[in-house]
Amino acid sequence: MNKKIWVIPLVLLILLSLAGAFRWDKEPVQSFEKPLKIQAMKDRWTGQTWVELHGTLPNEEYHFWSYTWLFAKEPNYWNNKKAQPWQKILHGININPNTNDYMSGQAFPYFTDGIIKSAANDLKKTYEGIEKRNELKKEILQLEKNKQSYSKGHTQYIVLYESLKNDPELIREVTESYDIDNEPWGLKSLMVEAGLPIKPSPDVIRSHIPTNIVTDYYEWRKTDQQIKKLDYQISNIDYWYKAEALKQLTNKAESTRIIATITWIVLIALSFVMTLVLFFKSGKSSMIIANREKPKEYNC
């Protein structure tokens, strides 16, 4: 048996240690905005580019670099040509643009527009991608039914509101009940002093409309807004595909990184154990061989 066989796992242990030390190819930290610093780094093991964030995201009214934000908000402010350099970088990572959390070196896998678009196109053809559009359409159909159930009350509300707004009896009631002492310098006070009628406020008008009709009116408006939002999402479904594709790419990159790290740790541990086992085994074998070769002494 080769006495130096333990050198093989030792060399492997050294190589693995060096691989861990030189795993990351880090670029200089870039300061795009005062509260935010970004450092790009490439994982030599997996070939994946990552971005480390330091600080907080700049407070912007419209974060048009985020696919997720675009899909959730109206109107559509996406315009990559006008995006700042730091926005273009954050565009390629899966992060909530409205987060106020302080970033202390959190790393996110980065993907170019080409990679995201390619993954989004693949997602369109999957069951998940097709079903997403169908789900939105089903929601609209259900909301249309709900909207129809509120339609009668909505129409009645509009007719009654317009009627009460110019109702002489209600106008006289509002004018006579107005307390000029509570607002001596207001416009209504001047109107009362001039003998002019006071138009009833929306709250007063609503108080003279049956509650069930008022409820139907606001439910109709609420449902109508929900339908418009879903219509917007369907017309901009490509942004959902990109947002979902970015999430899936991120999850895959994170899983790959974890698997590579665990594999490295396991190989390190195995190399270390094998080095020790073979070292002591070769030492023990050497002692046995030495004892065998030792000449025996005979008594005369």
N, C-alpha and C positions, 0 to 999 in steps of 0.2 A: 504493500500500500504506500502511495506517495505521501511522504511526511509533510510536504508543503501544500497539500490539497486545500487547506483552509485559506490559502492566499486568494483563491478564486472568488469565494463569497466576500472576502475583504475588499478586493478590487471592485466588485459589484457594489458593495456598500459605499465605497468612496465615490464611484461614478454617480450613484443615485443621489448622494448628498450634494455633489456638484450640480446635478440637474435641478435640484430644488433651489439651490442658491442662484442659478442663472435662469430660472423659469420665466421671470417677467422682464420684458423690454419696456422700460418706462421712459416716457417723453417728459420734457420740462413742464412744470406747472404753468398754466396759462391763466391770466387774470382778465376776464372779459368785462366784468362789472365789479364794482367795489365789494359787494357782499358775496361774490361767487368766484371760486377758483376751480379750475378743471384740469385734471391730469389724465392723459390717455396712456394706456399701457396694453401691450400685446402678450397674450399667453402663448409662449413658444411651444407648449405641449399640445394645445388644441387648435392654435391658429386664430383664436377668437380675440377680438379687440374689446377692451373694457374701458370704462370711464369712471374715474374717481371724482366725487364732488366734495368740495370743502366750502362751508358757508351756507348761505340761504339763497333761494332763487329770487331774482329781481322781481319786485312787485309790479306787474303789468296788468292793464285793464283787460287786454285780450291776448291770451297765450296761443297765438295762431300756429305755434310749432307743434301742438299736440293733436294727434288724431282723435284721441279719446275726448278731449274737450270739444272738438268740432262736432263730434257725433251727438254730444249731450246738449250743446248750447245753440242758440240762434242769435243773429244770423251767421252765415259762414264767412269767417275772416281769414280763411287759409290763403296765404300768398307767400310762397317760399322765396320768391325773388326779393321781397322786402324784409325778409327775416334777417336778424343780426347773426353774426358768426356763432355766438354762444347758443342762440335759439336753434340754429341748424344742427348743432351737436346734440342738444337735448331732444331734438326731433327724433333722433335715432335710438333713444332709450325709453324703456317702459317706466315712466314716472308720472305721478300726479302733478300737473302743472300748478295747482293751487295750494300745494303743500307749504306750510310755514315752518316745517321742521328744520332744525339746524343740521347740516350735513357735515359729518366729521370723518370723511374718507370712505363713505359708502360707495361700493363699486356696482356699476350696472353694465351689462353687455351692450355694446353699440353695434348698430346695423345700418348700412347705407340704404338710401331710398330704393336702389335697385333690388336689394335683397328683400326688403319689406314688400315691394310691389309684386315680386315673383311669388313670395309666400302667400300674399293676399289673393293672387290669381289662382293659385292652387286651392286655397280655401274655398273660393267661390264654387268649385266643382264638387266639393265634398257634401255629404248629407247635412253636416252642421251649417255650412254656408247657405245651402238652399233652404233649409228649414228656418233659418233666421228671417229671411224675407217673408216666408209663409206665415210665421208667427206674427210679424208686424201687420200683415194683411188681415189675419184673423182678429187681431185686436181692434183694427179699424172697423171691421164688420160688426163686432159686438158693440163698439161705441156708437156706431151709426144707429143701431137698434135702440140703444139707450137714449140717444139724442132725439129720435123719433117719438119716444114716449113722453119727452118733455116738450115737444113741439107745440102742442095745444096751449099749455100754460105759458110758454114763451110768447106766443102770438097774443094771447089775452093780456099779458102784462104790458106789452108795447101799446096795445089799443087803449087800455085803461090809463096807463101813464100819460099818454098824449092827451087823453080826455081830461084827466084830473089836473094836468099842468095849466090848462086854460079854463078850468071850471070856476065860474063866477062865485059860487057859494064858498068854495074852498079858499079862493083868493080873499074874499071878504072876511072869512073866519081867521085867516092868517094875519091879515092887516089889523083887524080889531084886537086880536090877542097879543099883538106885538107890544112888548114893554120897552118904551123909549128910554126909561131910566137906566136900563142895563147897558145900553149902547147909545149914549147921547150924541156922539160925534160920528156915528157910522152912516153909511149910505142909506140904509133902511130908515134911520131916524129922519134923515132929510126928506125921504120919500113920504113918510107919514106926515111930517110937518107941511109938506107941499100938497097933501091930499091925494097922493098917488097910491095906487094899490101895490102890495108886495106879493111877488110871485112866490108860491110855495116851494120850499127846498125839496131836493130828492128824498130826504128822509121822511118829510111830512107826507109827500105823495105816496111813498111805499107803505106808510102806516095806514093808508086808506085802501090798500089793495089786499085781498085775501092772502093769508100766509102761504097757502099751498101753491098759489099762482106765483108768488115771489120766489118760492123755493124752486119751482120748475124753471123759472126764468134763469136763475143763477146756475142751476144744474146743467141747463142747455148750453150756457156760455162756457162753463167749465169743460163739458164734454167736447164742445167744438174746438177749444184750445188743445185738448189732448189729441184730437184727430189731426189737427194741423201739425202738431209736433211729430206724430207718427208719419204723416205724409212727407215731412221734411226728412225724417230719418230714412225712409224708403228711397227718396230721390237722391240721398247722399249715402247710400248703403256701402259704397266703396270705402268710405272712411271707417265704417265699422269693420270691414274686412281687414283693413290695414291695422287698425287698433288691435283686433283679435290676433292677427298674424304676428304682430310685435310681441304680444303676451306669450304666444306659443314659442316663438323664437327665443325669448328671454328665459322661459322655463327650461327649454332644451339646453341652452348654453349653461345655465346654472347647474343643471343635472350633470352635464358633461364635466364641468369643472369639479364638482364634488366627487364624481366617480374617478376622475384622474388623480385627485388628491388622495382619496382613500387607497387606490391601487398603489400609489407611490409609498404611502405610509406602510402598507402591508409588505411591499417588497423590501423596504428599509428594515422592517422588523425581522422578516425572514432571513435577510442577508446577515443581520447582526447575530441572530440565533445560530444560523448555520456556521458562521465564522467561529463562534465560541465552541459549539459542539465539535466541529472538525479539529479545532485547535487542541482542545483537551483530549480528544480521541487519538489524534496523532501523537500527542505527548505521552499518553498512556501506552500506545503501541511501541513507542521508542523505548520506554522503560522495560517493557516485556522482552523486547528483542535484546536489549542490553543484558538483562538477567540471563537469558538463554545462552548468549555468547560468552558469558563470564566463565573461565576455566574452573573446574571443580578441584578441590584439594583432598588428597587421600592421606590417611594416617598410616605410617609404617608399623 
